[in-house]
Amino acid sequence: MAKLKVHFETFGCQMNVLDSETAAERLAANGFELAESAALADVIIFNTCSVREHAEERVYSRIGALKTLKQRKPELIIGVMGCMAQKDGALVFRRAPHVDIVCGPKQESSLAALIAEAQAGRRILALDNGDRIRVRTKPPKDVAEVGQTPQAAAAFERTGSTRPLPHRAYAAIMLGCDNFCSYCIVPYVRGPEESRPAEEIAEEVQRLAADGVKEIILLGQNVNSYAGGLPALLRRIHDTAGLDRIRFVTSHPKDVSDELLRAMAELPKVCEHLHAPAQSGSTAVLKRMNRRYTREHYLDMLDRARRIVPDIEIASDFIVGFPGETEEDFRQTIDLVRKADFGQCYIFKYSPRTGSKAVEFADDVPDEIKKRRNNELLAVQEEISAGRNREKHGKVLEVLVDGSSKNDPGKLAGRSRGNDIVVFDGPQSLIGSITPVHITDSTPLTLFGKEA
């Protein structure tokens, strides 16, 4: 009987990317094949994000676009998994009746069984809180027999077959979040913090390195609150044979300790890159966000980071137009961004998320003001990024080469230790290797150079 072909479309954070990779690997271990596009698939899985309204609407728009394909191909199975699926639950079926499966982010290991139920003619809701509803909606589909094998369930190992870049891999060290920032729904859809045993992580890193991975990115919603201590974990995996680089994301500013910074400074394989979202430069707004640090604490953290790790590149996130944000609050954010001298920032307009604490606040900043503040902050950061990149002209950076540049296929592109995007001339044989690149030019977002 023919194997089912599955296609994943992933939205949102690196954790979602890892969840999709892991789910694809599990399905491959159970006899599925991966399809390069939705048009070639028997099963399409949307792995979703609920952090911002725009991300959710993109998902619903994409699902809606498949309604015609589903009518032409009724045996097609459409699944929605991840944070938005966990938050919206049965609402997904009401908004998109042609969907067969809705499941939470922790159900990725059960996807084969859920797909088998959909083949049997059932629409299924499987949420991480234990809600599970099966409704027969159509006759069984004679497509293929699927179902998780005991061998695949008991002895699952990730390989390079589903990673977009075989030389780079994510490794989740913890799941969930205990911070309950007022604007965020992640603790409600991902659950409380749960750290994996250090031995288990170390074994996974060893397997990935043996599979050709040169750079490991340790993931967690708040990676530096890892229960076993992130500095200790970095030291434990540092000497893994074949591994050249280690990164970690995302860091909560309140948990960036001197011990962590010293580990970054002392361990050659740990990249000098820290993603520590500030979210606002106003202590009053930070308090309403329940971030549990002040503007002064954040600036002190930056000073400590640059003193202990002199070459560190720091990235941040900001939300503009949060409930109650005054013009003076926003000016404090502008001032913090200028003082911080970030390498890059991700800037978003606030949108209420159902289920978060902040929906109880009046969304009192008009959208036109949110747009203006968003554009102004983007312009400030672009100016800073352009200046920082110009300072790198003439320097030689170590670049892990990912492949051809998206905008210029005749050139190669990769990432520096500081997470800069670097585009340069070089042979295809460099892909997957670390090579020195002499920087000659730049834009606010990209460095350009030639092989040194």
N, C-alpha and C positions, 0 to 999 in steps of 0.2 A: 504494500500500500504506500502511496506517495507520502513523502514527508511534508509536514506543514512548513510554510515559509513565513517568518515573522519579521516585522519591521518596527523599530522603536523611533519615536520622535520625542526628544527630551527638551524640557523647558526648565529654566531656573538655575540653581546653584550647582557647585561641583559635586555635592552629595547626591543630587539627582542623576548627574552623569555617571557616577559610580554605581548607583542603584540600577541604572539601565544596563551598564556593562555586565554587572553581576547577574541580573535577570536573564540577559541574553546568553551568558555562559551556561546558566542552569538549564535553559531551554535547549541549548545545543547538546548538553549532556543527556537530554531526554529525547533526542532524535529530531529536533527541529533544525531547519536551515535558516540562515539569516538572509533577508531580502534587502537589496540595495535601495529600493524605493517602495512607497506605499502601493503603487500600481502593480507591483510584482508579488505582493504579499497575500497570504491567506489569513494572517492575523496582524492587526495594527495596534500597537500599544502606545498610548500617550502617557508619558511620565510628566506629571504636572507640578506647578509651583503655585503657592497661594500667598506669597509675600506681598505682591502688589496686584491691584485690580487689573492693570494693563496686561500682566502675564496671564491672568485667568481668561480675559476676553480673547486674547490670542488663541488660547487653547480651544475655547468654545467655537471661535470662528473656524479654526482648522477642522474640528470635528464636524461642524455643520457642512463644510465643503465636501465631506465624504458621503453625504446622504445619497447623492446621485450614484456614486460608485457602489454603495450598498444595495441600491435598488437594482442595478445591473448585475450585481454579484451577491445574491442573498446569503451565500455560504460564508461570506467574509465575516470574520469576528473582529469586533472593535472593542478594545479595552481602555479604560482610563484608570491610571494608578497614581500614587503619590499624594502630596499634601493637599492639593485642591480636591482630589477625589475623597480624601478623608474628611475634609471640611464640609463639602457639599453633599456627600452621600447620595441618597436617592434623588436629589435635585438634578443630578447629572442626567438621569433617565428622563425626567420631565422636560429638561431643556433639549435633550438629544435622544429621542426614543429609539434611534437606530443603534445605540450603544448596547453591547452585550454584557460587559464586565465593568464593575466599579470596585476598586480595592485600594486599601491604604498602603502607605510606604513600606510597612513591615510584611506585606503579603507577597513580596517578590519571589520568595522561595516556594510559594504555592501556585505560581502562575500556571504551571503545566496542568495542575488539577483543575484550576478555574477554567482554563481553556477547554478541558475535556467536558466540563459541565455545560459550557456554552455550546459545544458541539452536540450535546445531548438535547439541545433545544431549550436550555434554561437561561434566563437572565439572572445574573448573580451579583449581589452586593456583599462584599467581604471587607469589613472595616477593622482597624486595629484594636478598637475597644470591645471586640467580640460580636458586634452586630453582624449577622450573616443571614441573608434572605435569598432563597432560591425560588424562582417563579418560572414554571414552564410556559413559554410563550410561542413556541413553534415546534414543528416536528424535528426529530434528530437529523443531524447533517452527516451524510456519508462522505467525509473528507479524509480523515485519517484517525488512527487510534493513538491517543497521547495519554500521558499520565506519568507522574514522577516515579522513576524507578528507585527502589531502595538503595541501589548502589550510588546513584547520583545524589540522593539526599544525604547519605552517610559520609560520602567521601568526595566532596566538591572542592575543586581547586581552580582558581582563575588562571587563564592563560592569555596569550597575546592575540587570540583569534578574533576577539571583539573589541579590543582597544583601538581607538583611532590612531594612536601613536604607539607602536610596540615598545619604544624605548622610554616611555613615560607612563606612570600608573598612579592611581589614587589608592589609598588604603585608609578606610574608616577606622579611627581608634576609639571613637565614642559616638553615641547616637543621642538624640534628644537635647533638651535644654531646660535649665532650672532658673533662668534669669527673668523671664516674664517681663520683658520690655513692653511698655503699654501699647505700642503700635504693632506688635508682632504676634502672629498666630502660631509660630513654629512650636512653642511648648505644648500647645493644645493638639496639634496634628502629628507631631513627632514624639511626644511623650517626654517623661523626665530623663535626665542624663543617665546614661548607662555606658560605662567604660569597659572596653574589651581587655582581657588579660594581656599583660605585656608579652608573655611567652608566645601567645597565639599571634600577636601582631608581628613579633620578631620572626616567627616561622613563615608568615605570609610574605614579609619583606624578602626573606631568603629565597622563597620560591619565585617571586617576581624577578629578583635580580638574576637568578639562574635562568629565567626565561628571556633575558636580554634587556630588562628594565635598567636604565641608568639613573633615572630621577624618580623618586618617590615623593608624593604629596600626601601628607598626613591630614586627614579630614576630621572635623567635628564642628557642630554648631558653635561651640565655644571650646576650641581645641586645647587652649591652655588651662582649662580646668580638668584635664584628664586626671582621673582618680589616682593613678600610679605615679603622677608627676611627669609632665612633659619633658623637663630637662633630663630626668633619668631615662625616659624612653629614647630620647635622641642619642644619649650616650650608649644605650644598649644596642641600637641598630646601626650605629655609625660605621663600624668596621665590617659590615656585611660585604662579602666578596662580590665584586662586579658592580657595586653601587657607587655612583659618583656624586650624586646630589640628593639632598633632603630638603623639602619645604614643609610648611604647615600652615593651614588656614581653617577657620578664621579666628583671630584672637580678640578677646574682650579686653579693652584697655585696663580695666580694674585688676586683671589677672596677669598683666605683663610684669613679671618679677625680675629682679636683678639676677637671680639664679638662671632664669631662662635666657636672659641676654648674655650672660657669661658663657652659657653652653653654645649659643650662636657664635660668639667670638672665638671660642676655644676649639670648636669642632670644624675642621676644614670642609667637610662635606655638607654642612648645614649652610644654606644660602643666606646671604645678608639681605633678606626681604621679609618685611613684617606688614601684614594687612591687619590694621587695628581701626575699625570704624569708629569715628568720633560721633557722627550723627548730627551734632549741633555744637556751636561754639558758645552757646548761652547756658550758664548753669541753671537758670530758671527753667528753660526748655528741657534740659537734661533731666531735671527732677521730675517733670511731668512725664517724660519718657521712661522713667524708672531705670535709668542707666547706672545709677549708684556710683557715679564719680562726678567731679566738678570740672569746669573748664581748666582750673589751675592744676588739678591732678593730671589731666590729659597732657597739658604742656610739660609738666614735670616728667611724665612718662617718656615723652619725646626726647627731652634733654638727657635722661638716663640712657635711653636707647642709643643716641648718637655718641654719648661719651664712652659707653662700653663697647659698642660695635661701630667704629668710625665710618665704615663704608656702607652703612645700612641704607636701604631704600625703603621708604615707608609709604604705604597706600592707605586710603581711608574711604569711608562712605558718609554721605550726608543726606538728610531728609529736610527739604525746605517746605514751609507752609504748614508745619505741625500745629495742631490746635493751640491757640493762644500766642503763637509766635508774633511778636511785634516787630516793627521796623528796626528798633534798637537791638532786639535779639538777633535779627538777621545780620546787622552790621557787626555784631560780635562774632558771628560765624565767619564772615568775610575776613575779619581781623585774625581769627585763629588760623584760617587757611593760609593767609600770607605769612604769619609767624611760623607755621608748621613746615612750609616749604615741601609739601608732599610731592612724590614722584608722579602719582596719579590719584584721582578721586573718582568715585562713582556717585553721581548726584541724582536724586529722585524727588519728584513732587509727592507730598503726602497724599495718600488715599486711604479712607477708612477700611479696615478689614473686619468683617463680621466675626464676632467671637473674641476679638481683642479688647483689652481694657479701654483703649482710646476711643472706641465707638461711643462710649458714654460721654465724651467731651464734645462740645460744639465744634463742628468743622467750620471755623469762623474766618478762615483766611480765604478770600475770594480766589477763584481759579486764575484770573488774570494776574493777580499778585503772585501766586505760586509760580506761574510761567515766567514772570519777570525776574523773580528771585532765582529760579532755576537757571535761566540764561545768564544772569549776571555772575552767579557763582561758577558756572561752566567757563565763562570768559576769563575769570580770575585764575582758575586752575590751568586753563590752556596757556595763559601767559607764563605761569610758573613752570609748567612742564616744558615749554619751549626753551626757557632759560636754562633749566637743569640739563636738558638734552644738548644744548649748545656747549655746555661745559664739558661734555664727554667727547667733543671733537678732538681728534688726535690721540685718544686713548685706545688701548687694546683690551677688548673684553672677551672672556671665554663664553662661547655661544654653543648651546646644545641645539643642533640643527634638526628642525622638525620636518622640513620638506620644502617644496616650491612655494614661493610667495603667492598668496591669493591674487594680489593685484598685478604681479609681474611674474608669470610662470617661468621666465627665463632666469630668475634669480632665486636664491635660497633664503629661507627665513627660519628664525629660531629665537630662543630666549637666553638672555644673559643671566648671571647669578642674581642680579637685582630685579629680574623679571621684565627687563626691557625687551620689546620686540625689535629684533635686528634683522635687516634685509641686506644681503650682500651677494656678490658674484662668487660662484664656486661650483665645482663638479657635483653631480648627483651622488657620487660615492661618499660624500660627507654626511649624508642624511643619517641621523641616529648617532652621530659622533659629536664630541665636544671639540671645537676648533677656535683658535684665536682670530678675532676680527678687528681690523683697524678701522675705527669710526671716522668717517669723513664728512657726514652731513646728517641732518635730522629734520623732523617735523615735531610738533608737540606729542605725537603718539608713537613715532617710529624713529629708530636709528638706522642709518645707512652706512655701509662700509665695504671693505674688501678683505679677502683672506690675508691674514698677516704672515 
